Amino acid sequence: MLMKSVVSRHSAGFDVLPAPKSIVPLDRVEPIAVEALLEVARSEYDLVLLDMPPVWTSWSEVALANSDLLVL
């Protein structure tokens, strides 16, 4: 329910979790938070697409480990 309250519906028919309104340094994001977010997203949606930053972060490995497919 929380996930549905924070996503925006795109006109193409899919939900988008938008970036924060203020700039958050990538190193302030905790790996456990990314893991929890992906767990909830995967339970709510059949397909979850994650747009990763172009730099390696402390949570990059967690995000990639929780992925079924990677596209570079």
C-alpha positions in Angstrom: 0.0 0.0 0.0 2.9 2.3 0.8 4.4 1.7 -2.6 1.2 2.6 -4.4 1.0 5.8 -2.5 4.4 7.1 -3.7 4.4 6.1 -7.3 3.0 8.2 -10.2 0.9 6.7 -13.0 2.5 7.4 -16.4 0.2 8.1 -19.4 1.6 4.9 -21.0 0.0 2.8 -18.3 2.9 2.1 -15.9 3.8 3.3 -12.5 7.0 5.3 -11.8 8.7 6.0 -8.5 10.1 9.5 -9.2 13.4 10.8 -8.0 13.3 12.9 -4.8 12.6 16.6 -5.2 15.8 17.5 -3.4 19.3 16.2 -4.4 20.3 13.2 -2.2 24.0 12.1 -2.4 24.2 8.6 -3.7 26.3 7.5 -0.8 23.6 8.4 1.7 21.3 5.7 0.4 21.7 2.6 2.5 22.0 -0.8 0.9 19.3 -2.3 3.2 16.9 0.4 2.1 17.4 -0.5 -1.6 17.0 -4.2 -0.8 13.7 -3.5 1.1 12.4 -1.2 -1.7 13.1 -3.8 -4.3 11.5 -6.5 -2.3 8.3 -4.5 -1.9 8.4 -3.5 -5.6 8.8 -7.1 -6.7 5.8 -8.1 -4.6 3.6 -5.4 -6.1 4.7 -5.6 -9.8 5.4 -8.3 -12.3 8.2 -6.3 -13.8 10.5 -3.8 -12.0 12.9 -1.7 -14.0 15.7 0.0 -12.1 17.6 2.8 -13.7 21.0 2.7 -12.0 23.4 5.6 -11.7 26.5 5.6 -13.9 28.8 5.2 -10.8 29.3 2.3 -8.4 27.7 2.9 -5.0 27.6 1.1 -1.7 24.1 -0.2 -2.7 24.9 -1.1 -6.4 25.8 -4.7 -5.6 22.6 -5.2 -3.6 20.5 -3.9 -6.5 22.3 -6.0 -9.0 22.1 -9.1 -6.8 18.3 -8.7 -6.6 18.0 -8.5 -10.4 17.0 -11.3 -12.7 18.3 -9.6 -15.8 20.8 -6.8 -16.5 20.8 -4.6 -19.6 23.9 -2.3 -20.2 
